[in-house]
Amino acid sequence: MQDRRSTLHATRPASRILFCAIAALAMSYGWGFRGDYGHESGAMVPGALLGMAVCLSSRRDGWFRRAAIAGFAGAIGWSFGGSMSYGNLPAYTVSDSFPDVCYGYGCLFVVGALWGGVGGAILALAFTESRSTLQQFVWPIVLLEVAWLVLSMYPQVESAFEAVEFLRDTAAFTVASSIVVLGAMWLVVPRVRAACGLMLMLAAGWWLGQLLLVKLTGFHMQPKPGGEYRSDAFAGCAGLLAVLLAYHYHHNNRAGIMLTLYGLMAGGLGFAIGNFINIPDKVRWEPFWRHEFLRGFDHWKWTEQSFGLIMGAIVALGAHRLLRGGLSDGPEEARPARLRINELAAFALLAVIPWSNLYKNVVNWTKQGKLTAEPMFGLPPWAWILILGAMLSVSVILALYRYRQNRLPLTPASPLGKGQLLFLFLMWVTAMGALLQAFPLASKGALFVHWSFWFTCALCTLLVMGLTGEAAEALEPGVDKSDRRWNVGLGFWCAIVLSPALIALLSVATMKMQTKPDDGALLRFGPNASHLQPKT
């Protein structure tokens, strides 16, 4: 018994507070970045940083070696939520009608829960699946990215999907094209059928969600005046979450289900509570607004960064439970391959994710007149930027090639060091890019936002660099992902049951701060509902 206790102690990751703090800070900055860059590509950054953060804090050699994979899985998992719209939901929470305020908070909870649930479900694959299983996803992902790149040259095809009302401003074209590409690959390449099968099921789940929750019911979460609607992509994400839960259940992956549920709760609480943080400034609550020094900031950024802080901390609690419980590492066996999952993940973290976001700087500089429109040697400015991006991408490919041949001296020797390098690279490159996009910082609000970005990154960097490379000895043989100990407990289900009470409490507290509805308030119900009014 004594030996068992000492072994259990040896498997413990960094202290729970430190473990959650690193993940929360990483995702807090990442969500602030996402607010500047938006959509799926922007949401990849917090997902990637969270996935790497929990690996770096794990004191588990197997998780050190999967830091890049976890970052890649986190990026993919949280990118799906980037297709959802929640722009009108905070406006319901500052109306003068209790049902409408509750509706706003309730929908924010749902959107956040879908976002975090899908993210947690895909992140779980990095920790519970064998390397050979993960390896099967490499070429389907590469082929999809190439296909989407080619199809982006034909925007008229995508516009046909936008003409369908219940698919407007969703990922319908992306999902439909993935069915064609993956279906063909499933037929032609038998060895990747398991991976293609899961991806095809996800696509089918997306369509089923859109059809059942929007088309058949006629429900629109955020209707606009004049009979128009904001994106209803939440329905597709609900379909994705259902498929991922079914997949984990079918494979008896209780650890995966647990992390999915932690992600669901993390996103729901993060979005609802994060929105409440913005209320005192939004409604000019007198005890808050009387202080001159609190005015003039971009308080919505506090909300966005709170989204990430809460979500990252709760997902980290789920990952911490997996580590403390002695979850066995996913088997490392994998046949030699021309392109390995680690290399694809590293390329995505070093090149694809930064480039897919920071090219928007050039677009914005052009719109704002900060970048000359005058051609240079016959080429427009964007072409010169594209050439630089291509050169940097080639440099990353060459570096990965030399790394594979053990001829890249700048690479740290330890798995932890390699993970730290990837983590800090993605964090600081995106932070510098966001600062360059916003420069010059002409208001104290802009100054504070980017100061908070850099402060969060600096604090996170200090904590990550303080992690030692000494890995703890894992339990032998470890606890399988199907073990019943991974079932969520009574406390979790109590939190689910009490969520409506939390939404009601936030709604009451919000209304208590108001003397009148906010100027931008919207109503969802009744004859005066905003969407029933004529379009102005």
Protein Blocks (a to p, Z undefined) as FASTA:
>chain_A
ZZmmmmmmmmpccdfklmmmmmmmmmmmmmmmmmmngpjklmmmmmmmmmmmmmmmnopa
klmmmmmmmmmmmmmmmmmmmmpccklmmmmmmccbfklmmmmmmmmmmmmmmmmmmmmm
mmmmmmmpcfklmmmmmmmmmmmmmmmmmmmmmmmlmmmmmmpmklgoiaklmmmmmmmm
mmmmmmmmmmlmmmmmmmmmmmmmmmmmmmmmmmmnopafbacehhiacdfklmmmmmmm
mmmmmmmmmnopaklmmmmmmmmmmmmmmmmmmmmmmmmmmnopaklmmpmklgoiafkl
mmmmmmmmmmmmmmmmmmmmmmmnopacddfbdcddfbdfklmmmmmmmmmmmmmmmmmm
mmmmmmnopacfbdeehiafklmmmmmmmmmmmmmmmmmmmmmnopafklcfbfklmmmm
mmmmmmmmmmmmmmmmmpccfbfklmmmmmmmmmmmmmmmmmmmmpcfbdcddddebjaf
kbmklpccfklmmmmmmmmmmmmmmmmmmmmmpgbdcfkbccfedjklfklpccZZ
